[in-house]
Amino acid sequence: MAHIKRIDHVAIAVRDADQATQQFVSLLNAVPIRTEILREKAGDVKVSYLQIGENVLSLVQSMVADGFINQHIAKHGEGLHHMGLEVDDLEEFIAEVEGKGFKIPLRDEFTNRSEVVLRPKDAAGVVLQVLQWKGGSDASVEDRIERIRKLQNRPDN
């Protein structure tokens, strides 16, 4: 049985990642880690990674008018978009979930991780991004932040 190791991050859909970053820095003394543009299957996004205590927060802005983040904001407003969960064996997790009859609408492969996305209707309205880091898990929040600083999030395909 696949094991969920931890909540890897929480992602918030925002209209302006730079402005939202400043808000979280001011409000919660969040520490900016990195901001970058990612090319994802569901559309390009700008992501600002922040450290809040022992946690990583991702502020995600759509870079295309009809991108998935803008679609989410149009329907729900800015706010929680997804929760990232790290697993020890993604293929085993996929087999278990599909074996229970759940659908996996999105699979993606990056240079540093493999991931799937589960439908919000299967998880009390929350999008779950389930991922496995290539090269193993991080031992500490400091290791996780160092990994983010070195990210090269380009899809392999």
C-alpha positions in Angstrom: 0.0 0.0 0.0 1.3 3.4 -1.0 2.1 5.7 1.9 1.3 9.5 2.0 4.4 11.0 3.6 3.3 14.6 4.2 1.5 17.6 2.9 4.1 18.9 0.5 2.5 22.3 0.0 -0.7 24.3 -0.1 -1.5 26.3 -3.2 -3.6 29.4 -3.4 -5.0 30.7 -6.7 -4.3 34.5 -7.1 -4.8 37.1 -9.7 -1.3 38.7 -9.1 1.4 36.5 -7.5 3.7 39.5 -6.8 1.0 41.4 -5.0 -0.1 38.3 -3.1 3.5 37.6 -2.1 3.8 41.0 -0.5 0.5 40.5 1.3 1.6 37.2 2.9 5.0 38.7 3.7 3.3 41.7 5.4 0.6 39.7 7.1 2.4 36.5 8.2 6.1 37.4 7.9 6.3 34.7 5.2 9.7 34.3 3.7 9.9 34.4 -0.1 11.8 31.4 -1.5 11.4 31.8 -5.3 9.1 33.0 -8.0 9.1 31.5 -11.5 7.0 30.8 -14.6 6.1 27.2 -15.1 4.9 25.6 -18.4 2.3 23.0 -17.3 0.0 20.9 -19.4 -3.0 22.9 -18.0 -1.4 26.2 -19.0 1.5 28.5 -18.0 1.5 29.8 -14.4 3.6 32.1 -12.3 4.3 30.5 -8.9 5.6 32.3 -5.9 6.9 29.9 -3.2 6.9 31.1 0.4 8.0 29.6 3.7 5.6 30.0 6.6 7.1 28.2 9.6 7.7 24.6 8.7 5.4 24.9 5.6 5.6 25.8 2.0 2.8 27.9 0.4 2.5 28.3 -3.3 0.8 31.4 -4.8 -0.3 30.5 -8.3 -1.2 33.0 -11.0 -2.4 32.1 -14.5 -0.3 33.5 -17.4 -3.0 32.8 -20.0 -6.5 34.3 -20.0 -8.3 31.0 -20.1 -5.8 29.1 -17.9 -7.0 26.7 -15.2 -6.2 29.1 -12.4 -8.2 31.9 -14.0 -11.1 29.4 -14.6 -10.9 28.5 -10.9 -10.9 32.2 -9.8 -13.8 33.0 -12.1 -15.8 30.2 -10.5 -14.7 30.4 -6.8 -12.7 33.6 -6.4 -9.1 33.8 -5.1 -8.3 31.2 -2.5 -7.3 27.6 -1.9 -6.7 25.9 -5.2 -5.0 22.6 -4.2 -3.1 20.7 -1.6 0.0 18.8 -2.7 0.6 15.4 -1.0 3.9 13.6 -1.2 3.7 9.8 -1.6 6.5 7.2 -1.3 5.3 5.3 -4.5 3.2 7.2 -7.0 2.6 4.2 -9.3 1.3 2.1 -6.4 -0.9 5.0 -5.3 -2.4 5.3 -8.8 -3.1 1.6 -8.9 -4.9 1.7 -5.5 -7.0 4.8 -6.3 -8.0 3.5 -9.7 -8.7 0.1 -8.2 -11.2 1.8 -5.9 -13.0 3.3 -8.9 -11.6 6.9 -8.7 -10.6 8.7 -11.9 -7.3 10.5 -12.4 -7.9 13.3 -14.8 -4.3 14.6 -15.1 -0.9 13.0 -15.0 2.3 15.0 -15.5 6.0 14.2 -15.6 8.6 16.8 -14.7 12.4 16.6 -14.5 12.2 16.6 -10.7 8.8 14.9 -9.9 5.9 12.8 -11.2 2.4 13.8 -10.2 -1.3 13.2 -10.6 -4.3 15.3 -9.9 -7.5 14.0 -8.3 -10.9 15.5 -8.9 -12.3 17.8 -6.2 -15.6 15.9 -6.2 -13.7 12.9 -4.9 -12.0 14.9 -2.0 -14.7 17.1 -0.4 -14.2 19.8 -3.0 -10.4 20.0 -2.7 -8.1 19.4 -5.7 -5.4 17.0 -4.5 -2.1 17.0 -6.3 -0.3 13.8 -5.4 3.4 13.7 -6.2 6.6 11.7 -5.8 9.9 13.5 -5.9 12.6 12.1 -8.1 15.8 11.6 -6.1 13.9 11.0 -2.9 12.1 12.9 -0.2 13.4 15.9 1.7 14.5 15.3 5.3 13.7 18.8 6.6 11.9 22.0 5.6 15.4 23.5 4.9 16.0 20.6 2.4 12.6 21.3 0.8 13.4 25.0 0.4 16.8 24.2 -1.1 15.0 21.9 -3.6 12.6 24.7 -4.5 15.5 27.1 -5.1 17.0 24.6 -7.6 13.7 23.7 -9.3 13.6 23.2 -13.0 9.9 22.5 -13.4 9.7 21.7 -17.1 7.5 18.9 -18.3 9.6 16.1 -19.8 7.1 15.5 -22.5 
